[in-house]
Amino acid sequence: MTRILRALAIAGLIMTSKAAASEVEYSILEFSDLNGWEQDDHAAALGVFLNTCQDMDDADWRALCALAGDQTDAKAFFELFFRPVLIEDGDDALFTGYFEPELDGDLYPSTRFRYPLYRMPPEARAARQWLTRREIETGEVMQGRGLEIAWVDDPVELFFLQIQGSGRIRLPDGRHIRVGYAGANGHEYRSIGVELVRRGIYKAHQVSAQVIKNWVRRNPFEGSELLHHNPSYVFFRKVTNVSPEDGPRGAMNRSITALRSIAVDKRFVPLGAPVWIEKGGAAPMRRLMIAQDTGSAIKGAQRADIYFGTGDAAGRAAGRLRDPGRILVLMPIQRAYAMLPVDAY
């Protein structure tokens, strides 16, 4: 076992074989090294941290959570009990965005609402890998079983709802139902944006969620085939215990917060941990976020998906985002130093 893996074992953070196979480097920084730290709203970040820290597994995190509830100076709390840790696995940092879609739909099928959101069938839950997207959507395996939660009017928006993993359905009478991720068919996600670039239809810098949607709608036959290029298929559940004013549930089964919650690769970042982001690009962002979600496409130590909120405006902002930068995890002090190789002291 290498020194780095020994340090990970001490911290209780041994990763899966794929992550452990490449060398991971850890550096502890000072808060003065964080670009924009002094200007952030630390109290807002502390409030989001408190939403989920009581659900973290380890005693040191829960002890800090208990202390956090009594703090009047959020910035001093983070500086006193945490250290910023830069975790690098050899890949460049990448920030993307996600949101909670809002689709038009109904509880009953009609000529307008023809595309179903399905609950997960038991045989899919029991299988490591089940039918592909094409087989599910074009075959008869789902028919007549009462697995439909609702029907929507746009197959492209339904596809992107599956990518986001949760959303709201706006019914004809003005009510909403909220749906959340229930499971998947076990096939690996394939990016249709990458496929459009591979085919020479767009350059990489031109691709966004809106560009993809527009192309599929302009080319209905080729667009349907493009959607089937991704064999992964997501099933949903109806979410009834979340207020309409609150965000959707993240991976910690708590509501997430727009522009303060991020999805991370939990092999590197503990769910519930504060994460300082320095996002570059046309609209730089420097702020303390909380790692409260995961995603099948979020892989790597320097990878983060920023939650932008609900609806079309949030979707446009999230869909444009593909920026470089830097990610630092705020770890409890002893845990941070335990991550270093033994010869780093």
N, C-alpha and C positions, 0 to 999 in steps of 0.2 A: 504494500500500500504506500503511495507517495506521501510526501509531507502534506501536500494540499489535501489529499483525501483524508489523512489523519485529522487535519484541522476541521474538515467538514464533519467527520464522525463525532468530534468533540461537540460541535455546534448542533448536532442532530439534523444535519442537512445533506446526508448522502443522497446523491441524485441517481436517476436512472442511467443505465449503461451508456446510452447515446450521449447524454450530457457529460458523464464522467470520462468518456473516452478522450475528449479534447481537454487540454489544460486550461484551467480556470484561474484567473489571477484576481487577487483582492488587494485593495489599497484603502487605508483609512485616511480620510481628509478632515480638515477643520471646517467649521461652519463659515469661516471667513473665505474659504475657497469656493463657496457656492455663489454663483453669479445671480444676484437679485434676491438673496436670502433676506436681507434687511427690509426689503420693501413688501414682502408678501403678507397676506392676511393669515397669520398663524392661528388665530382663534377659529377661523372658518375651517381650517384643516383639522384642528383639534376636535371640533364638533363632529366631523365626519369620522375621525379615528374612534371616537367614543361609540359610534353606531355599531361597530363590529369588534372592538378589541376584547370585549367580555367573552367572545366566542373563540378566541385564539387558544391553542392547545397547551402551550407551555407556561410554566409557573412564572417565569420572569416577565413575559408579556402581560399576564393577568395582573401581576403586582403593579406594573406601570399603568395598566388600565385603571386600577383602583385609585392610584395617585392622580391620574389625569382628570378625574371628575371633580377634584377640589382645586384645580389650578385657576388662578386669576391672571397669570402671565403665560400665555401659551408658548411664546417664543422662548422664554427662559426654561420652560418645561422640556422642550425638545433639546435645547442646548445642554441642559444639565444631565439628562438621562440617556441620551443617544449619541451615536457617532455616525457620520456619513460614510458609507462603504461603497466604493466603486468596484463593481463586479464585472469582469471582462472575460468573454469566452472566445475572442478572436473575430467576432462579427461586428460590423459597424452598428451603431445605434439607429433604430428606426421607430418613428412615431407614426401611428395611424389613428383614425378616429372611428368611433361607433356611436350608435344612437338607438333610441327606441322608435321604431317605425309606427305610424298610425295608418291603417288601411281601412278602406270602405268595405263593409261586408254585411252579412246577414246570417241568422241562425238557420235559414232554410235555403236550399238551392233555387235558382231561377235562371232565366236567360241571361241576366246580367251577372249574377253571383254564381259562378260555375266552378271555381277552383277551391278545393277543400283544404282545410288545415286538419291534420290527423292526430289523434292520440296514438300512442305507441302500442302496436299489437304485441301480445305476450310472446309470440315466437321470435319477434325481432329483439325483444329484451333478453331472451335466453340465448340468442346466437351471438358469437363473437363478430361475425360478419353476415349480414342479411342481404336482401335484394338491393340492386342498384337504384338510383333515382329513376332511370328510364323504366326499369321493370315495375317500380312502384306506381309511377304516373301513367304508364300505358297499359299495364296489365289489369287483371281483375281481382287480385289478391285482397284489395282493400274494400271491395264493393260489398254492399249489403250487410255490413257488420256493425253499423252504428258508431263508427270510430271518428266521425266528423265532429269537430268542435264548432266550426263555422265555415262559411263559404265566402270568398272574396272575388273581386272583379278583375284582378290583374295578376297574371302568373309571374310577371317580372318582379312586382313588388313582393309577392309571396316568396320568390326565390331569395330576395334580399332580406326578408324577414327571417328566413332560415339561417342566413349568415349572421344576422344580429343575435338571434337566439331568443328574443322576447319582443313583445310589441303590444299594441292596442288595436282592437277592431272597433271601428265606429259604425254602429248599427243605424238603420234608416230612421228609427224613432229618436235618435240623438243620444241614446245610451252607449256606453263603451263596455267591452269586455277585454280583459287583459290576459295574454297568454305568455307562458314561459317555456323554457327548454325542458323537455321530458326525456330525451335520449336521441340516439342517432342509429343509423343502419350499420355502422362499423367500417364504412369505406373511407379512405383518406380523402380529405378535401383537395380539390384541384381548382386553382384560380382561373376563372373565365377571362379576367383581364389579362393575365399572362398569356392565355391562349390567343386572344385577339392580337397581341403583340407578335406572338410566334407566327401567326398567319400573315403578318405584314399589313394588317388593317389599320393599326395605330402604332405610333411610337410609344415607348414606355411612359414618357412624361405627359402624354395626352390622355392617358387612361384614368378615369374616375368612375365612381358608381353611376353618376348621371350620364356620362358618355356611354357606358355599357347599356344602361336602360334604353337610351334613345336608339342605339344601334339595333338592339333586339326588337324594338317596336317597329322600326323601319324595315326590318328583314324578318318577318314572322316565322318563316320556315327555317331559315338558317339560324335565327335566334333561338328557336326551340331546340335545335340540335346543339347550339352552343351551351345552353343551360344543362343539357344532358351530358356535356363534357365533364361536369362535376358529378361524380357518382354518389357523393355524400348526400344524405337526406336526413333532415331533422324532424322529429316529432314533438308535439306540444302538449301542454297541460293547461287547463284553465286556472288562472290565479284569482282567488276570491278574497284573500286576506291582506291585500295591499291597498291602501287608500289611493284614489285617483290623483291626489296631490303629491304623493310620494313617487320616487323613481322605481323602476323595475327591480326585481330581486337579482342580485349578483351571485357569484359562486359561494358566498358565505350565507346565502339565504336571507339577506337583509337588503333593504332598498339602497340603491346606489345614488350618487349625487352628481349632477352635471358639473363638469369642469373641476371636480375634486376627486372623482373615482377613476381608477384605471384598471385595465385588465393586463395581467402579467403572466410570465411563465413561472409557475409556482415551484419548479425545480430550483430556481435561483432566488426568488423573492417570496417570503412567507406571506400568505394571505392575511390581510389586516395590517401589514407593516406600512409606516409612512415612507413615501418615495419622493425624493426631490427630482424634478424634471427640469432640464434646460433644453427646450425644443427650439431648433433653429427654423429656417425657412422664411417665407414672406411675412408671417405673423408670429414672431418669437413668443414663447411662453416660459416663464420662470415661476414655478409655484410648487408648493408642497401638496402632493396628492396622496391618496390612500389606496393600496393594492387590495381591491375588494372583488375582483372578477378575474376570469380566465377566458381563453378562447382557443379554438383548435388551430388557428393560424398564428397565435402568439407564441413564438418559440425563440428563446435566447435570453441571455442575461441583460442585454441592452435593447430590449423590445418592449414596447408599451402601446396599448390601445386606449385612447382618451375618450371617456364617455361625455357626449355633448348634450344629452337631453332627449326630449320627445318631439317628434313632428318633422315637418319638411325642412324648416330652417336649420334645425340641428342636423338633419340628414345631409343637407348641402354642405355645411361646414365640415362634417365628419368625412364626407366622401372626397373632399379635395385634399385631405391631409395625407401627406407622405413625406415626412421631414426628418432630417438628421438631428443630432444633438447629443445629450448625455443624461444618463439615469444613475442616481445614487440612492441606495437603500439606507434609511435611518434604522440602525440596529441598536438594541440595548448594549451598553458599553462592554460588559463582559463577553457577550455573544459576538460582538464585533471583533474583539481582539482574539477570540478563539478561532476565528476564521482565517487568521494569518498563518503562513507557514511557521514552523517552530523556530527557524533561524532568522525570523524577521524582527525579533525582539531586541 
